[in-house]
């Protein structure tokens, strides 16, 4: 279709127009997003529970270390 | 692993599909700031129940996983039953107790591969609770299989790492996902699994009658497992004894290890493993292994070999035994002989000994 539309156009246009089309597609895809991370996953049919207080501690390694029981800090590893 | 490493959550996790569910949705407990009440009713491993939360979205995987060897550990149950001279482990209260209090703790759950390290090494998040579609070999596989296959593959046990590891491969490069998630029709023992990796899956150019390698041409079909020529010495164990904690009833075990490379006879040639000669490894079982639990529990001890076929995971292109024809055909030391059996090895172990008539003449 592009080739037909460019029949009779200057030579420079014959190279420039397809290039612009390809670049446009790349930009469009990057805006819309098509990475694996954005791929829709199965709809989760569970009730989401608020957990803001949990993450208050668990996002902070220092807080966890301060609150950890002595037995938990430095547990030996099994075989 | 310190507590901050084990339990700290990466902020990025909260933006993932699993993270958006909220901690309490999967782990129970309470959304409170007080550490005690927050953890009241906490479910440490929400994936422990195969019919539980994971099943809501990943039902197709859970359907097969609940019967897989990684989840049921039925290979160990079956092996223990054979040692007890039983067809069903449940026929012995003592042996069933040993399995429940020791062997079964090796079973895996979704979370113990995809989120945290396994319970066998006290767990701990390996990437701030981010879910890994492909479990990291070092944090997961190695922690359960490190004493032998995974440890040898990575060069942490034995003399040399596997040639495939050196090329950047990991466990799942060879092992199909069904080896972990099951097929829905899983056998009771690992070696009965049809989907285990075969060297020829990739190296089809060196099977009988193909290729230019003389050694591959001159040995008769089904004579040798690939490991016979291409494996390095592997980690063997002996002298296992269990002890029972009088307060908790928990059972723990201890054994000694030694490096060895032995070629034995395949006592169970079949379509999947047809070779006459295989590489064998000594397993730690001894007849009085469970003496601390009860007397004379291993009534089937003599029917089970102490030397087993091993899919050694330290493959080398060049080994001492394949350096030349004479390196193997002139060396009796590679072959399992009566004198190699350990004191107390079972009668069935003799079935793997290479008869003197088949040993190299020199």
Interface residues (C-beta under 8 A of the other chain):
Chain A: X41 X42 X44 X45 X46 X47 X48 X49 X50 X51 X52 X53 X54 X55 X56 X57 X58 X59 X60 X61 X62 X64 X65 X67 X68 X72 X73 X74 X75 X76 X77 X78 X79
Chain B: X1 X2 X3 X4 X5 X6 X7 X8 X9 X11 X14 X17 X20 X21 X22 X23 X24 X25 X29 X31 X32 X33 X35 X38 X53 X56 X57 X120 X121 X122 X146 X147
